[in-house]
Amino acid sequence: MKNIKFFALSIMLLGAVSCGPNIERGLVLHSDFERDARDLGPNHYDGFFRNGAEISDDCVVGESSVYLNGEGGYVEYPEGKVYFDGDYSVSIWVKWEECRLASRILDFNQVMPQAGDALSWFIGLPEEGTRNNLWLTQWTTADGVPVQSVHDISAVPSEAYLGYNVTPGQWDHYVLVYSSSAKNPLGNQQNEKGQKLPYRGKVTLYVNGEKVGENYHCFKPQPVPTVANWLGRSRYQSDPRFCGKMDDFRIYDRKLSEKEILALYDLGAD
């Protein structure tokens, strides 16, 4: 009888161990930017390095990262895929060398930013002093007419603000989590023709494993492929390019839990 109980307890303990955070489930895209290419699955893809983007030994996960020189370098991903549909999470390690106004971490867009579903994550206009605010904006459509998640991009305080101010020269781990089922108190947004589209869900930003801000100026993404998918570059030609390094970029088609976010942070926390 004792042996049976011991065996049952062992099975329970093994089950508890195996039920830890699963940071591979739901991966839509994973770029680890390792110098030596490896086959890590169908959605592992380091993208096309453009205009001087290059591998760097300064990294936090693995042995290398991607360096974008701020002069034109960016990383491009294939068009025609649905990268954001319903709930999603985006995880990336970032080291800014310069925080230039409107420089992008990420810009996944249509032919034009106003043409359909789009997601832009970038340095926004500081509300005071010289703070380097992180912003997120989104475009989608109502009856085929574009509408932006932010009423006034220059408003103070900004509706695009994610609650975090970047410090150049240090590696930080950012995770965006969008929950389509979260209660949204904002009602509707409307486009230039007066067509209304309801705000849906909530975006939460985690930095280095800790929750730092929430934003309700967001829409539930539509299952529409994007055609201009970039790290470090804006769809607007006049916006400056990202200057710094990025590592271990991931997009998930689900909400990451706080345990999973910590597990991703721990990959580079050493």
C-alpha positions as CSV (number, residue, x, y, z in Angstrom):
1,M,0.0,0.0,0.0
2,K,2.8,2.4,0.9
3,N,4.5,1.6,-2.5
4,I,1.3,2.4,-4.3
5,K,1.0,5.8,-2.4
6,F,4.6,6.6,-3.2
7,F,4.1,5.8,-6.9
8,A,1.0,8.0,-7.0
9,L,2.8,10.8,-5.3
10,S,5.7,10.5,-7.8
11,I,3.3,10.7,-10.7
12,M,1.7,13.8,-9.2
13,L,5.1,15.5,-8.7
14,L,6.1,14.7,-12.3
15,G,2.9,16.1,-13.6
16,A,3.4,19.3,-11.6
17,V,6.9,19.7,-13.1
18,S,5.6,19.1,-16.7
19,C,2.9,21.7,-16.3
20,G,5.3,24.6,-16.1
21,P,5.2,27.6,-18.4
22,N,5.1,26.6,-22.1
23,I,6.7,29.4,-24.0
24,E,6.5,27.5,-27.3
25,R,2.7,27.2,-27.5
26,G,1.1,29.6,-29.8
27,L,4.2,31.0,-31.5
28,V,3.3,32.8,-34.7
29,L,6.8,34.1,-35.3
30,H,10.1,33.7,-33.4
31,S,13.4,35.3,-34.3
32,D,16.4,34.6,-32.1
33,F,19.0,36.3,-34.3
34,E,21.6,33.7,-33.7
35,R,24.7,33.8,-35.9
36,D,24.3,30.1,-36.8
37,A,20.9,29.3,-38.3
38,R,19.1,26.5,-36.7
39,D,15.8,24.7,-37.4
40,L,13.6,25.5,-34.4
41,G,10.2,24.9,-36.1
42,P,8.0,26.3,-38.9
43,N,7.5,29.7,-37.4
44,H,11.2,30.3,-36.6
45,Y,12.4,33.0,-39.0
46,D,15.0,35.7,-38.5
47,G,13.7,37.8,-41.4
48,F,15.5,39.7,-44.1
49,F,18.3,42.0,-42.9
50,R,18.0,45.2,-44.9
51,N,20.3,48.3,-45.4
52,G,23.1,47.4,-43.1
53,A,21.2,45.4,-40.4
54,E,23.8,43.0,-39.0
55,I,24.5,40.4,-36.3
56,S,26.0,41.7,-33.0
57,D,27.7,39.8,-30.2
58,D,26.1,42.2,-27.7
59,C,23.0,40.1,-26.7
60,V,21.0,38.7,-23.8
61,V,19.6,35.5,-25.1
62,G,21.9,33.0,-26.9
63,E,25.0,34.3,-28.5
64,S,24.0,37.2,-30.8
65,S,21.4,39.8,-31.5
66,V,20.5,42.1,-34.5
67,Y,22.1,45.5,-34.7
68,L,20.2,48.4,-36.4
69,N,22.4,51.4,-37.1
70,G,19.7,54.1,-37.2
71,E,20.8,55.0,-40.7
72,G,18.6,52.7,-42.7
73,G,18.9,49.2,-41.2
74,Y,15.7,47.2,-40.5
75,V,14.4,43.6,-40.4
76,E,11.7,42.6,-42.8
77,Y,9.2,39.7,-42.5
78,P,7.1,38.0,-45.2
79,E,3.9,39.7,-46.4
80,G,0.6,38.0,-46.7
81,K,0.6,36.4,-43.2
82,V,-1.9,37.1,-40.4
83,Y,0.4,38.0,-37.5
84,F,-2.2,39.5,-35.2
85,D,-5.7,38.0,-34.9
86,G,-7.7,38.3,-31.7
87,D,-5.6,37.8,-28.6
88,Y,-1.9,38.3,-29.0
89,S,1.4,38.8,-27.2
90,V,4.6,40.3,-28.4
91,S,7.9,39.7,-26.6
92,I,11.3,41.3,-27.5
93,W,14.5,42.4,-25.9
94,V,15.5,45.9,-26.8
95,K,18.6,48.1,-26.3
96,W,18.1,51.6,-27.5
97,E,21.3,53.5,-28.3
98,E,19.3,56.6,-29.3
99,C,15.7,57.3,-28.6
100,R,14.6,59.3,-31.6
101,L,11.1,60.6,-31.7
102,A,8.8,58.3,-33.8
103,S,11.5,55.6,-34.2
104,R,9.9,52.1,-34.3
105,I,10.4,48.9,-32.5
106,L,7.7,47.3,-34.6
107,D,5.5,48.4,-37.5
108,F,3.3,45.7,-39.2
109,N,1.2,47.5,-41.7
110,Q,-0.7,47.5,-45.0
111,V,0.4,49.4,-48.1
112,M,-0.4,52.6,-46.2
113,P,-0.9,52.8,-42.4
114,Q,-4.5,53.9,-43.0
115,A,-5.4,51.1,-45.4
116,G,-6.4,48.4,-42.9
117,D,-5.1,46.5,-39.9
118,A,-1.8,47.9,-38.6
119,L,0.2,47.9,-35.4
120,S,2.9,50.4,-34.6
121,W,5.1,50.4,-31.4
122,F,7.4,53.4,-31.1
123,I,9.0,56.3,-29.2
124,G,6.3,59.0,-28.8
125,L,6.1,62.7,-28.1
126,P,7.2,63.3,-24.4
127,E,4.6,65.0,-22.3
128,E,7.2,67.0,-20.5
129,G,11.0,67.3,-20.5
130,T,12.9,64.8,-22.5
131,R,11.3,61.5,-21.5
132,N,11.3,58.7,-24.0
133,N,7.7,57.5,-23.9
134,L,6.7,54.1,-25.4
135,W,3.6,54.4,-27.5
136,L,1.3,51.9,-29.3
137,T,-1.2,52.8,-32.0
138,Q,-3.4,50.6,-34.2
139,W,-5.3,51.0,-37.4
140,T,-8.3,48.9,-38.5
141,T,-11.4,49.5,-40.7
142,A,-15.1,50.1,-40.2
143,D,-17.0,49.2,-43.3
144,G,-13.8,49.5,-45.3
145,V,-12.9,52.9,-44.1
146,P,-9.8,53.3,-41.8
147,V,-10.0,54.3,-38.2
148,Q,-7.1,54.8,-35.7
149,S,-7.1,53.7,-32.1
150,V,-5.9,57.1,-30.9
151,H,-8.2,60.2,-31.2
152,D,-5.4,62.8,-31.1
153,I,-1.8,61.6,-31.4
154,S,-0.5,64.9,-29.9
155,A,-2.9,65.0,-26.9
156,V,-1.4,65.5,-23.4
157,P,-1.4,63.0,-21.8
158,S,-1.2,60.9,-24.8
159,E,-3.8,58.2,-25.4
160,A,-1.1,56.1,-27.0
161,Y,1.2,56.0,-23.9
162,L,2.0,52.6,-22.4
163,G,3.2,53.8,-19.1
164,Y,6.9,53.4,-19.6
165,N,9.8,55.7,-20.3
166,V,12.8,54.2,-22.1
167,T,16.4,54.6,-20.7
168,P,19.0,54.4,-23.5
169,G,22.0,52.1,-23.2
170,Q,20.5,49.2,-21.3
171,W,18.8,45.9,-22.3
172,D,15.1,45.7,-21.4
173,H,12.6,42.9,-22.0
174,Y,9.2,44.2,-23.3
175,V,6.1,42.1,-23.5
176,L,2.8,43.5,-24.9
177,V,-0.3,41.4,-24.1
178,Y,-3.6,42.1,-25.8
179,S,-6.7,40.6,-24.2
180,S,-9.8,40.9,-26.4
181,S,-12.1,39.8,-23.5
182,A,-11.0,42.5,-21.1
183,K,-13.7,45.0,-20.2
184,N,-13.1,48.3,-22.1
185,P,-14.7,51.5,-20.7
186,L,-14.1,53.7,-23.7
187,G,-17.1,53.0,-26.0
188,N,-16.6,53.7,-29.7
189,Q,-14.1,55.4,-32.0
190,Q,-15.1,56.8,-35.3
191,N,-13.4,57.5,-38.6
192,E,-13.5,60.6,-40.7
193,K,-16.9,59.6,-42.2
194,G,-18.4,59.2,-38.8
195,Q,-18.6,55.4,-39.0
196,K,-18.1,53.9,-35.5
197,L,-16.0,51.1,-34.3
198,P,-16.1,49.8,-30.7
199,Y,-12.9,49.8,-28.7
200,R,-12.3,46.2,-27.5
201,G,-10.1,44.7,-24.9
202,K,-7.0,45.9,-23.2
203,V,-3.2,46.1,-23.9
204,T,-0.8,45.5,-21.0
205,L,2.9,46.3,-21.1
206,Y,5.4,44.3,-19.0
207,V,9.0,45.4,-18.7
208,N,11.6,43.0,-17.2
209,G,8.9,40.7,-15.9
210,E,6.8,43.4,-14.2
211,K,3.6,45.0,-15.2
212,V,4.1,48.7,-15.9
213,G,1.1,50.0,-17.8
214,E,-2.3,49.4,-19.4
215,N,-4.0,51.0,-22.4
216,Y,-7.6,50.8,-23.6
217,H,-7.2,52.6,-26.9
218,C,-7.2,49.4,-28.9
219,F,-9.3,47.3,-31.3
220,K,-9.7,43.6,-31.7
221,P,-7.5,42.8,-34.7
222,Q,-9.2,41.5,-37.8
223,P,-7.8,38.4,-39.5
224,V,-6.2,40.4,-42.3
225,P,-2.7,39.8,-43.7
226,T,-0.2,42.6,-43.5
227,V,2.1,43.5,-46.3
228,A,4.8,45.7,-44.7
229,N,6.2,44.0,-41.6
230,W,9.2,45.5,-40.0
231,L,11.4,45.8,-37.0
232,G,13.2,49.2,-36.7
233,R,11.4,51.0,-39.5
234,S,8.2,53.1,-39.9
235,R,5.8,53.0,-42.8
236,Y,6.3,56.8,-42.9
237,Q,9.5,57.5,-44.8
238,S,10.2,60.7,-42.8
239,D,10.3,58.9,-39.4
240,P,13.8,58.0,-38.1
241,R,15.1,54.4,-38.1
242,F,15.6,52.5,-34.8
243,C,19.2,52.8,-33.5
244,G,20.3,50.0,-31.2
245,K,19.9,46.2,-30.8
246,M,17.1,43.7,-30.6
247,D,17.0,40.1,-29.5
248,D,14.7,37.1,-29.2
249,F,11.6,38.6,-30.9
250,R,8.4,36.6,-30.6
251,I,4.7,37.0,-31.6
252,Y,2.1,34.7,-30.0
253,D,-1.5,34.2,-31.0
254,R,-2.7,34.1,-27.4
255,K,-2.3,35.9,-24.1
256,L,0.8,35.0,-22.2
257,S,0.5,34.5,-18.4
258,E,2.6,36.3,-15.9
259,K,4.5,33.1,-15.3
260,E,5.2,32.7,-19.0
261,I,6.4,36.3,-19.2
262,L,8.8,35.7,-16.3
263,A,10.0,32.5,-18.0
264,L,10.8,34.6,-21.1
265,Y,12.6,37.2,-19.1
266,D,14.6,34.6,-17.3
267,L,16.0,33.5,-20.7
268,G,18.1,36.6,-20.6
269,A,18.2,37.7,-17.0
270,D,21.6,36.2,-16.3
